[in-house]
């Protein structure tokens, strides 16, 4: 387990290491995040100034919004969170591709009439739309090639309300590459000079299911997370994969080799802020994930969300750590020491009561570090720079 005691000398070394990372981010440490949703996007945008070598393994199980419309139309994984993280890590300076960035982040109106939406999409597809005209060649033709594949496969009556052009481009690239995400994620990464790596934890169209302590079940990420519908009223006992309404055993959903290699090469592994079950634990379900994490002798830290997570009804910090450990041990083995899976819990010093921290440490025999990490004006958000400093100080 890493020594988390911070002496004056160690603090000086941390300061020098962080300064060096900022001056040479292309040589920065390999921080790996199991993530989903948008909770980590602000931190990711700041992380670009420290390292261009972070890796983000993202859940493709979103069952709401534009992503769900695409999933239903093409039987494909959700791409919205992948696109969102790609954009968070994109080079947004003039050295990057700001015109492509604007195109990828543009959404069609939610209020416009269907005919107007079809006309606007047709102008994008023809290259006449102002956002598409702004993209220089040969990038414009490369993007249009993906969109035209999407248009060819688009079913009659496909709903364009609120559609993200970036999601439509990803969908076209997915279909154009024999229904594989990896090639189009690589292509989009290069187009906007993504300063890191973004991968789907698995390349399969799966849903999430949750068994609650009251013996009921909830199906679908949107229903579990409690942000667009009424929140669950009973604690989650188990999270599992679902395909066509039937539970899928974790052993039948294997961690891809490329993602295992990212875990093996990481300098630090982070279970970051976000919906605990649908954004973090969902990434830990594929077979081989827990074992791959346990085998790495690097810091592995849990950074809990600020504020109330609707998925954590009735759970304190110790319960949240227990949920992470339970999922990881399903693969790593029931006897796997907690310290092989989580090195420490890092949290804001004012967000968690000391009694809760001490309970977590006693129950799980894990250290904690309480630091001033919260944003000064938005108390339910982390200060990105402080979080980045804290994570890099452990590498």
Secondary structure, DSSP 8 states (H G I E B T S, - for coil): -------HHHHHHHHHHHHHHHHTGGG---EEEEE-SSTTHHHHHHHTTT-S--EEEE-----SHHHHHHHHHH-----HHHHHHHHHHB--STTS-HHHHHHHT-B--SSS-HHHHHHHHHHHHHT-SHHHHTS-TTHHHHHHHHHHHHHHH--TT---TT-BHHHHHHHHHHHHTTS-HHHHHHHHHHHTTBSSEEEES-SS--EEEEEETTS-EEESHHHHH-SSS---SS-EEEEEEEETTEEE-GGGSB--HHHHHHHHH-SEEEE-SS-IIIIIGGGG-SBTHHHHHHT--SEEEEE--SS--GGGTT--HHHHHHHHHHHHHHHH-TT--GGGT--EEEEETTTS-HHHHHHHHHHHT-EEEEE--B-SS-TTSB-HHHHHHHHHTT-
